[in-house]
């Protein structure tokens, strides 16, 4: 069953890459994040309406906005899965290749999720992967199993 999910058409929307072409003017204020995530939701919905499984990887710190994004996607009868990729702040700081957390702690970046801005954990995600306890391969396996189990969600 997992093998069938791997044959599907898939598009990965990475937060940093998509921001460059969809919301280049956006900063990281609450308003900018909300506007950007609404744009991503509409792009995801359009792709999904055409049979593409969309894996959208974004920092989405606010529950209300995640709920709005879910409604935008599901408005056309498209199944939306919320995957919570759990990673503690200290681990995020250790893995920070871009130096964003360091810059935030030095006051050079404001509105940094987990530092100067809140992160509201999902209350009922469809899947939680814990990147501190599971390997990347295990996390991917959990996601593929979830997708395979939802083969009739379109």
Secondary structure, DSSP 8 states (H G I E B T S, - for coil): -HHHHHTS-EEEEEHHHHHHHH-TT--SSHHHHHHHHHHHHHHHHHHHHTT-EEEEE-----HHHHHHHHHHHHTTT-----EEEE--HHHHHHH-TT-HHHHHHTTSS-S-BTTTB-----SS-SEEEETTTS-HHHHHHHHHHHHHHTTT--
